[in-house]
Amino acid sequence: MYGDEATVRKILTELGDTWAVVGLSANRGRAAYGVAQVLQRFGKRIVPVHPKAETVHGEQGYASLADIPFEVDVVDVFVNSELAGAVAGEAVAKGAKAVWFQLGVVDEAAFERTRAAGLDMVMDRCPAIEIPRLPRPTP
């Protein structure tokens, strides 16, 4: 398991609400588009990261994590497994608190490096599936 339930909960509820979504473009047919929409519905600020640097869901896009002129809390990775390790390294350099590799994105060496750098990490899971499962705060 690449991220226990406690880590999933911590990333989704405690580490902050600014999520850089790497691989997010204005293409409505891509999974990143729908997942980013769900994250927004649950109060997260999404930051599109894609070479086209498109505005998506009303948020300014950036070509790379390094181009984002403010801090990000979580880096959500929608690139293929061969590219994901490099993105995890960029997340560490950016000062993110956590990295989330989407369903099907697996790089065990990157997982170990990222955890060793002190970041929380989840791999091969989807926050849009996990976040609705969280208990709701009672008013």
Steps between C-alpha positions, in 0.01 A plus 500: 500500500645831390337723756304381798161640595654735757730651235212535253292679765791722605571614143133567429418680826809634676778598261340796328263577219723602208539207260724519194351257248778390266362397163181708531391663176172633362434161337168394654558140393800452728469364852692795646225737389228321697718432803598868523131590487428267793790646699359850443155389618663385823667837558843443347671764287627325191800623303524356147855392404537413133738606222215699340449697828126523433244653734280214624196522730570872535855448628814630325719219367878475513741311276685342794494479879801733511300767315232522770571826688349385831514200732313182424399248764439187295621397155249271327671312216315396182802422283608147412714297736818558297472877554354497851828459687636823356179682600534367855853643509367836380236489775772451761697791352184716497448441872170314472376312804371197310494323165207301367552261206171423327353158428737307277797728574758289682868567563621325814843668495335844479268402786799411720698814402203728561424348840871515592491874417230540766192531281183300544416296192221291356538300181257318269189659655264780404407793728164538322413150620645547849378849595123423494568209738628731772270569793331837475547747787176556689387861540 
